Amino acid sequence: MFGTEKINLCVEQGYEMKRPSLIHIRAEEIESKNNIRLGEKVESIADGKWNVR
């Protein structure tokens, strides 16, 4: 999915609601598996598998 490139993003959200926050996202392929991480005061609300076509 990502090839040899790592993806690093910082997403801003909640500004219109006056509850600003930042979400840091990192995605990379490790041992032929996609590894996606979210961070910075994020509350996990779900887990599972993604089937990417």
mmCIF file of the N, C-alpha and C atoms, coordinates in Angstrom:
data_MODEL
# 
_entry.id   MODEL 
# 
loop_
_atom_site.group_PDB 
_atom_site.id 
_atom_site.type_symbol 
_atom_site.label_atom_id 
_atom_site.label_alt_id 
_atom_site.label_comp_id 
_atom_site.label_asym_id 
_atom_site.label_entity_id 
_atom_site.label_seq_id 
_atom_site.pdbx_PDB_ins_code 
_atom_site.Cartn_x 
_atom_site.Cartn_y 
_atom_site.Cartn_z 
_atom_site.occupancy 
_atom_site.B_iso_or_equiv 
_atom_site.pdbx_formal_charge 
_atom_site.auth_seq_id 
_atom_site.auth_comp_id 
_atom_site.auth_asym_id 
_atom_site.auth_atom_id 
_atom_site.pdbx_PDB_model_num 
ATOM 1   N N  . MET A 1 1  ? 0.823   -1.189 0.000  1.00 0.00 ? 1  MET A N  1 
ATOM 2   C CA . MET A 1 1  ? 0.000   0.000  0.000  1.00 0.00 ? 1  MET A CA 1 
ATOM 3   C C  . MET A 1 1  ? 0.868   1.255  0.000  1.00 0.00 ? 1  MET A C  1 
ATOM 4   N N  . PHE A 1 2  ? 1.879   1.325  0.863  1.00 0.00 ? 2  PHE A N  1 
ATOM 5   C CA . PHE A 1 2  ? 2.700   2.517  0.993  1.00 0.00 ? 2  PHE A CA 1 
ATOM 6   C C  . PHE A 1 2  ? 4.037   2.379  0.272  1.00 0.00 ? 2  PHE A C  1 
ATOM 7   N N  . GLY A 1 3  ? 4.373   1.185  -0.158 1.00 0.00 ? 3  GLY A N  1 
ATOM 8   C CA . GLY A 1 3  ? 5.676   0.974  -0.771 1.00 0.00 ? 3  GLY A CA 1 
ATOM 9   C C  . GLY A 1 3  ? 6.771   1.213  0.253  1.00 0.00 ? 3  GLY A C  1 
ATOM 10  N N  . THR A 1 4  ? 7.825   1.873  -0.160 1.00 0.00 ? 4  THR A N  1 
ATOM 11  C CA . THR A 1 4  ? 8.929   2.135  0.762  1.00 0.00 ? 4  THR A CA 1 
ATOM 12  C C  . THR A 1 4  ? 8.778   3.476  1.475  1.00 0.00 ? 4  THR A C  1 
ATOM 13  N N  . GLU A 1 5  ? 7.737   4.229  1.125  1.00 0.00 ? 5  GLU A N  1 
ATOM 14  C CA . GLU A 1 5  ? 7.545   5.545  1.729  1.00 0.00 ? 5  GLU A CA 1 
ATOM 15  C C  . GLU A 1 5  ? 6.801   5.450  3.050  1.00 0.00 ? 5  GLU A C  1 
ATOM 16  N N  . LYS A 1 6  ? 7.212   6.283  3.989  1.00 0.00 ? 6  LYS A N  1 
ATOM 17  C CA . LYS A 1 6  ? 6.486   6.441  5.244  1.00 0.00 ? 6  LYS A CA 1 
ATOM 18  C C  . LYS A 1 6  ? 5.604   7.669  5.106  1.00 0.00 ? 6  LYS A C  1 
ATOM 19  N N  . ILE A 1 7  ? 4.441   7.631  5.710  1.00 0.00 ? 7  ILE A N  1 
ATOM 20  C CA . ILE A 1 7  ? 3.516   8.760  5.671  1.00 0.00 ? 7  ILE A CA 1 
ATOM 21  C C  . ILE A 1 7  ? 3.417   9.338  7.076  1.00 0.00 ? 7  ILE A C  1 
ATOM 22  N N  . ASN A 1 8  ? 3.653   10.630 7.212  1.00 0.00 ? 8  ASN A N  1 
ATOM 23  C CA . ASN A 1 8  ? 3.509   11.341 8.480  1.00 0.00 ? 8  ASN A CA 1 
ATOM 24  C C  . ASN A 1 8  ? 2.600   12.535 8.253  1.00 0.00 ? 8  ASN A C  1 
ATOM 25  N N  . LEU A 1 9  ? 1.494   12.603 8.997  1.00 0.00 ? 9  LEU A N  1 
ATOM 26  C CA . LEU A 1 9  ? 0.532   13.687 8.858  1.00 0.00 ? 9  LEU A CA 1 
ATOM 27  C C  . LEU A 1 9  ? 0.188   14.263 10.223 1.00 0.00 ? 9  LEU A C  1 
ATOM 28  N N  . CYS A 1 10 ? -0.180  15.525 10.230 1.00 0.00 ? 10 CYS A N  1 
ATOM 29  C CA . CYS A 1 10 ? -0.721  16.163 11.425 1.00 0.00 ? 10 CYS A CA 1 
ATOM 30  C C  . CYS A 1 10 ? -2.047  16.790 11.004 1.00 0.00 ? 10 CYS A C  1 
ATOM 31  N N  . VAL A 1 11 ? -3.146  16.304 11.560 1.00 0.00 ? 11 VAL A N  1 
ATOM 32  C CA . VAL A 1 11 ? -4.483  16.732 11.165 1.00 0.00 ? 11 VAL A CA 1 
ATOM 33  C C  . VAL A 1 11 ? -5.071  17.608 12.259 1.00 0.00 ? 11 VAL A C  1 
ATOM 34  N N  . GLU A 1 12 ? -5.567  18.789 11.861 1.00 0.00 ? 12 GLU A N  1 
ATOM 35  C CA . GLU A 1 12 ? -6.247  19.681 12.797 1.00 0.00 ? 12 GLU A CA 1 
ATOM 36  C C  . GLU A 1 12 ? -7.740  19.406 12.714 1.00 0.00 ? 12 GLU A C  1 
ATOM 37  N N  . GLN A 1 13 ? -8.401  19.440 13.853 1.00 0.00 ? 13 GLN A N  1 
ATOM 38  C CA . GLN A 1 13 ? -9.842  19.246 13.863 1.00 0.00 ? 13 GLN A CA 1 
ATOM 39  C C  . GLN A 1 13 ? -10.461 20.001 15.031 1.00 0.00 ? 13 GLN A C  1 
ATOM 40  N N  . GLY A 1 14 ? -11.774 20.188 14.978 1.00 0.00 ? 14 GLY A N  1 
ATOM 41  C CA . GLY A 1 14 ? -12.534 20.753 16.085 1.00 0.00 ? 14 GLY A CA 1 
ATOM 42  C C  . GLY A 1 14 ? -12.474 22.264 16.230 1.00 0.00 ? 14 GLY A C  1 
ATOM 43  N N  . TYR A 1 15 ? -11.892 22.968 15.282 1.00 0.00 ? 15 TYR A N  1 
ATOM 44  C CA . TYR A 1 15 ? -11.752 24.417 15.424 1.00 0.00 ? 15 TYR A CA 1 
ATOM 45  C C  . TYR A 1 15 ? -13.093 25.140 15.335 1.00 0.00 ? 15 TYR A C  1 
ATOM 46  N N  . GLU A 1 16 ? -13.976 24.685 14.459 1.00 0.00 ? 16 GLU A N  1 
ATOM 47  C CA . GLU A 1 16 ? -15.290 25.321 14.346 1.00 0.00 ? 16 GLU A CA 1 
ATOM 48  C C  . GLU A 1 16 ? -16.135 25.089 15.594 1.00 0.00 ? 16 GLU A C  1 
ATOM 49  N N  . MET A 1 17 ? -15.886 23.995 16.304 1.00 0.00 ? 17 MET A N  1 
ATOM 50  C CA . MET A 1 17 ? -16.628 23.673 17.530 1.00 0.00 ? 17 MET A CA 1 
ATOM 51  C C  . MET A 1 17 ? -15.976 24.297 18.759 1.00 0.00 ? 17 MET A C  1 
ATOM 52  N N  . LYS A 1 18 ? -14.867 25.030 18.541 1.00 0.00 ? 18 LYS A N  1 
ATOM 53  C CA . LYS A 1 18 ? -14.094 25.638 19.626 1.00 0.00 ? 18 LYS A CA 1 
ATOM 54  C C  . LYS A 1 18 ? -13.486 24.584 20.554 1.00 0.00 ? 18 LYS A C  1 
ATOM 55  N N  . ARG A 1 19 ? -13.159 23.403 19.971 1.00 0.00 ? 19 ARG A N  1 
ATOM 56  C CA . ARG A 1 19 ? -12.473 22.326 20.696 1.00 0.00 ? 19 ARG A CA 1 
ATOM 57  C C  . ARG A 1 19 ? -11.312 21.835 19.835 1.00 0.00 ? 19 ARG A C  1 
ATOM 58  N N  . PRO A 1 20 ? -10.339 22.719 19.596 1.00 0.00 ? 20 PRO A N  1 
ATOM 59  C CA . PRO A 1 20 ? -9.258  22.356 18.676 1.00 0.00 ? 20 PRO A CA 1 
ATOM 60  C C  . PRO A 1 20 ? -8.383  21.232 19.216 1.00 0.00 ? 20 PRO A C  1 
ATOM 61  N N  . SER A 1 21 ? -7.937  20.399 18.298 1.00 0.00 ? 21 SER A N  1 
ATOM 62  C CA . SER A 1 21 ? -7.013  19.324 18.661 1.00 0.00 ? 21 SER A CA 1 
ATOM 63  C C  . SER A 1 21 ? -6.210  18.919 17.434 1.00 0.00 ? 21 SER A C  1 
ATOM 64  N N  . LEU A 1 22 ? -5.123  18.245 17.680 1.00 0.00 ? 22 LEU A N  1 
ATOM 65  C CA . LEU A 1 22 ? -4.264  17.743 16.615 1.00 0.00 ? 22 LEU A CA 1 
ATOM 66  C C  . LEU A 1 22 ? -4.205  16.219 16.699 1.00 0.00 ? 22 LEU A C  1 
ATOM 67  N N  . ILE A 1 23 ? -4.257  15.585 15.563 1.00 0.00 ? 23 ILE A N  1 
ATOM 68  C CA . ILE A 1 23 ? -4.099  14.136 15.490 1.00 0.00 ? 23 ILE A CA 1 
ATOM 69  C C  . ILE A 1 23 ? -2.865  13.869 14.635 1.00 0.00 ? 23 ILE A C  1 
ATOM 70  N N  . HIS A 1 24 ? -1.938  13.108 15.187 1.00 0.00 ? 24 HIS A N  1 
ATOM 71  C CA . HIS A 1 24 ? -0.729  12.736 14.456 1.00 0.00 ? 24 HIS A CA 1 
ATOM 72  C C  . HIS A 1 24 ? -0.918  11.337 13.900 1.00 0.00 ? 24 HIS A C  1 
ATOM 73  N N  . ILE A 1 25 ? -0.643  11.191 12.617 1.00 0.00 ? 25 ILE A N  1 
ATOM 74  C CA . ILE A 1 25 ? -0.840  9.918  11.931 1.00 0.00 ? 25 ILE A CA 1 
ATOM 75  C C  . ILE A 1 25 ? 0.480   9.492  11.283 1.00 0.00 ? 25 ILE A C  1 
ATOM 76  N N  . ARG A 1 26 ? 0.848   8.242  11.493 1.00 0.00 ? 26 ARG A N  1 
ATOM 77  C CA . ARG A 1 26 ? 2.029   7.669  10.850 1.00 0.00 ? 26 ARG A CA 1 
ATOM 78  C C  . ARG A 1 26 ? 1.607   6.354  10.204 1.00 0.00 ? 26 ARG A C  1 
ATOM 79  N N  . ALA A 1 27 ? 2.001   6.167  8.957  1.00 0.00 ? 27 ALA A N  1 
ATOM 80  C CA . ALA A 1 27 ? 1.685   4.924  8.249  1.00 0.00 ? 27 ALA A CA 1 
ATOM 81  C C  . ALA A 1 27 ? 2.929   4.447  7.522  1.00 0.00 ? 27 ALA A C  1 
ATOM 82  N N  . GLU A 1 28 ? 3.187   3.151  7.608  1.00 0.00 ? 28 GLU A N  1 
ATOM 83  C CA . GLU A 1 28 ? 4.326   2.555  6.919  1.00 0.00 ? 28 GLU A CA 1 
ATOM 84  C C  . GLU A 1 28 ? 4.108   1.063  6.773  1.00 0.00 ? 28 GLU A C  1 
ATOM 85  N N  . GLU A 1 29 ? 4.870   0.466  5.890  1.00 0.00 ? 29 GLU A N  1 
ATOM 86  C CA . GLU A 1 29 ? 4.813   -0.976 5.726  1.00 0.00 ? 29 GLU A CA 1 
ATOM 87  C C  . GLU A 1 29 ? 5.952   -1.599 6.515  1.00 0.00 ? 29 GLU A C  1 
ATOM 88  N N  . ILE A 1 30 ? 5.611   -2.547 7.390  1.00 0.00 ? 30 ILE A N  1 
ATOM 89  C CA . ILE A 1 30 ? 6.599   -3.256 8.194  1.00 0.00 ? 30 ILE A CA 1 
ATOM 90  C C  . ILE A 1 30 ? 6.384   -4.746 7.992  1.00 0.00 ? 30 ILE A C  1 
ATOM 91  N N  . GLU A 1 31 ? 7.403   -5.428 7.512  1.00 0.00 ? 31 GLU A N  1 
ATOM 92  C CA . GLU A 1 31 ? 7.347   -6.873 7.272  1.00 0.00 ? 31 GLU A CA 1 
ATOM 93  C C  . GLU A 1 31 ? 6.108   -7.262 6.452  1.00 0.00 ? 31 GLU A C  1 
ATOM 94  N N  . SER A 1 32 ? 5.886   -6.549 5.357  1.00 0.00 ? 32 SER A N  1 
ATOM 95  C CA . SER A 1 32 ? 4.778   -6.786 4.420  1.00 0.00 ? 32 SER A CA 1 
ATOM 96  C C  . SER A 1 32 ? 3.402   -6.540 5.027  1.00 0.00 ? 32 SER A C  1 
ATOM 97  N N  . LYS A 1 33 ? 3.335   -5.821 6.138  1.00 0.00 ? 33 LYS A N  1 
ATOM 98  C CA . LYS A 1 33 ? 2.049   -5.471 6.753  1.00 0.00 ? 33 LYS A CA 1 
ATOM 99  C C  . LYS A 1 33 ? 1.973   -3.959 6.906  1.00 0.00 ? 33 LYS A C  1 
ATOM 100 N N  . ASN A 1 34 ? 0.774   -3.400 6.695  1.00 0.00 ? 34 ASN A N  1 
ATOM 101 C CA . ASN A 1 34 ? 0.571   -1.971 6.859  1.00 0.00 ? 34 ASN A CA 1 
ATOM 102 C C  . ASN A 1 34 ? 0.422   -1.646 8.339  1.00 0.00 ? 34 ASN A C  1 
ATOM 103 N N  . ASN A 1 35 ? 1.200   -0.690 8.801  1.00 0.00 ? 35 ASN A N  1 
ATOM 104 C CA . ASN A 1 35 ? 1.184   -0.273 10.195 1.00 0.00 ? 35 ASN A CA 1 
ATOM 105 C C  . ASN A 1 35 ? 0.718   1.181  10.228 1.00 0.00 ? 35 ASN A C  1 
ATOM 106 N N  . ILE A 1 36 ? -0.447  1.430  10.828 1.00 0.00 ? 36 ILE A N  1 
ATOM 107 C CA . ILE A 1 36 ? -1.006  2.776  10.903 1.00 0.00 ? 36 ILE A CA 1 
ATOM 108 C C  . ILE A 1 36 ? -1.157  3.139  12.363 1.00 0.00 ? 36 ILE A C  1 
ATOM 109 N N  . ARG A 1 37 ? -0.558  4.271  12.759 1.00 0.00 ? 37 ARG A N  1 
ATOM 110 C CA . ARG A 1 37 ? -0.600  4.710  14.151 1.00 0.00 ? 37 ARG A CA 1 
ATOM 111 C C  . ARG A 1 37 ? -1.228  6.092  14.258 1.00 0.00 ? 37 ARG A C  1 
ATOM 112 N N  . LEU A 1 38 ? -2.049  6.267  15.272 1.00 0.00 ? 38 LEU A N  1 
ATOM 113 C CA . LEU A 1 38 ? -2.647  7.559  15.595 1.00 0.00 ? 38 LEU A CA 1 
ATOM 114 C C  . LEU A 1 38 ? -2.168  7.958  16.977 1.00 0.00 ? 38 LEU A C  1 
ATOM 115 N N  . GLY A 1 39 ? -1.947  9.256  17.175 1.00 0.00 ? 39 GLY A N  1 
ATOM 116 C CA . GLY A 1 39 ? -1.456  9.669  18.483 1.00 0.00 ? 39 GLY A CA 1 
ATOM 117 C C  . GLY A 1 39 ? -1.898  11.055 18.875 1.00 0.00 ? 39 GLY A C  1 
ATOM 118 N N  . GLU A 1 40 ? -1.549  11.440 20.085 1.00 0.00 ? 40 GLU A N  1 
ATOM 119 C CA . GLU A 1 40 ? -1.841  12.732 20.693 1.00 0.00 ? 40 GLU A CA 1 
ATOM 120 C C  . GLU A 1 40 ? -3.272  12.834 21.182 1.00 0.00 ? 40 GLU A C  1 
ATOM 121 N N  . LYS A 1 41 ? -3.498  12.366 22.339 1.00 0.00 ? 41 LYS A N  1 
ATOM 122 C CA . LYS A 1 41 ? -4.780  12.513 23.013 1.00 0.00 ? 41 LYS A CA 1 
ATOM 123 C C  . LYS A 1 41 ? -5.962  12.044 22.160 1.00 0.00 ? 41 LYS A C  1 
ATOM 124 N N  . VAL A 1 42 ? -5.790  10.918 21.518 1.00 0.00 ? 42 VAL A N  1 
ATOM 125 C CA . VAL A 1 42 ? -6.852  10.337 20.712 1.00 0.00 ? 42 VAL A CA 1 
ATOM 126 C C  . VAL A 1 42 ? -7.486  9.211  21.506 1.00 0.00 ? 42 VAL A C  1 
ATOM 127 N N  . GLU A 1 43 ? -8.788  9.177  21.539 1.00 0.00 ? 43 GLU A N  1 
ATOM 128 C CA . GLU A 1 43 ? -9.480  8.105  22.239 1.00 0.00 ? 43 GLU A CA 1 
ATOM 129 C C  . GLU A 1 43 ? -9.912  7.052  21.227 1.00 0.00 ? 43 GLU A C  1 
ATOM 130 N N  . SER A 1 44 ? -9.482  5.841  21.437 1.00 0.00 ? 44 SER A N  1 
ATOM 131 C CA . SER A 1 44 ? -9.839  4.759  20.528 1.00 0.00 ? 44 SER A CA 1 
ATOM 132 C C  . SER A 1 44 ? -11.330 4.473  20.636 1.00 0.00 ? 44 SER A C  1 
ATOM 133 N N  . ILE A 1 45 ? -11.998 4.441  19.483 1.00 0.00 ? 45 ILE A N  1 
ATOM 134 C CA . ILE A 1 45 ? -13.430 4.149  19.479 1.00 0.00 ? 45 ILE A CA 1 
ATOM 135 C C  . ILE A 1 45 ? -13.761 2.905  18.669 1.00 0.00 ? 45 ILE A C  1 
ATOM 136 N N  . ALA A 1 46 ? -12.757 2.348  17.969 1.00 0.00 ? 46 ALA A N  1 
ATOM 137 C CA . ALA A 1 46 ? -13.012 1.161  17.160 1.00 0.00 ? 46 ALA A CA 1 
ATOM 138 C C  . ALA A 1 46 ? -11.694 0.465  16.844 1.00 0.00 ? 46 ALA A C  1 
ATOM 139 N N  . ASP A 1 47 ? -11.781 -0.800 16.475 1.00 0.00 ? 47 ASP A N  1 
ATOM 140 C CA . ASP A 1 47 ? -10.628 -1.509 15.955 1.00 0.00 ? 47 ASP A CA 1 
ATOM 141 C C  . ASP A 1 47 ? -11.118 -2.516 14.934 1.00 0.00 ? 47 ASP A C  1 
ATOM 142 N N  . GLY A 1 48 ? -10.208 -3.023 14.144 1.00 0.00 ? 48 GLY A N  1 
ATOM 143 C CA . GLY A 1 48 ? -10.603 -3.989 13.132 1.00 0.00 ? 48 GLY A CA 1 
ATOM 144 C C  . GLY A 1 48 ? -9.589  -4.050 12.018 1.00 0.00 ? 48 GLY A C  1 
ATOM 145 N N  . LYS A 1 49 ? -10.001 -4.622 10.905 1.00 0.00 ? 49 LYS A N  1 
ATOM 146 C CA . LYS A 1 49 ? -9.128  -4.766 9.740  1.00 0.00 ? 49 LYS A CA 1 
ATOM 147 C C  . LYS A 1 49 ? -9.686  -3.931 8.598  1.00 0.00 ? 49 LYS A C  1 
ATOM 148 N N  . TRP A 1 50 ? -8.771  -3.405 7.794  1.00 0.00 ? 50 TRP A N  1 
ATOM 149 C CA . TRP A 1 50 ? -9.139  -2.691 6.567  1.00 0.00 ? 50 TRP A CA 1 
ATOM 150 C C  . TRP A 1 50 ? -8.767  -3.559 5.391  1.00 0.00 ? 50 TRP A C  1 
ATOM 151 N N  . ASN A 1 51 ? -9.676  -3.718 4.474  1.00 0.00 ? 51 ASN A N  1 
ATOM 152 C CA . ASN A 1 51 ? -9.392  -4.412 3.220  1.00 0.00 ? 51 ASN A CA 1 
ATOM 153 C C  . ASN A 1 51 ? -9.226  -3.351 2.146  1.00 0.00 ? 51 ASN A C  1 
ATOM 154 N N  . VAL A 1 52 ? -7.995  -3.153 1.701  1.00 0.00 ? 52 VAL A N  1 
ATOM 155 C CA . VAL A 1 52 ? -7.697  -2.133 0.702  1.00 0.00 ? 52 VAL A CA 1 
ATOM 156 C C  . VAL A 1 52 ? -7.633  -2.782 -0.660 1.00 0.00 ? 52 VAL A C  1 
ATOM 157 N N  . ARG A 1 53 ? -8.369  -2.237 -1.585 1.00 0.00 ? 53 ARG A N  1 
ATOM 158 C CA . ARG A 1 53 ? -8.404  -2.815 -2.943 1.00 0.00 ? 53 ARG A CA 1 
ATOM 159 C C  . ARG A 1 53 ? -7.670  -1.935 -3.894 1.00 0.00 ? 53 ARG A C  1 
# 
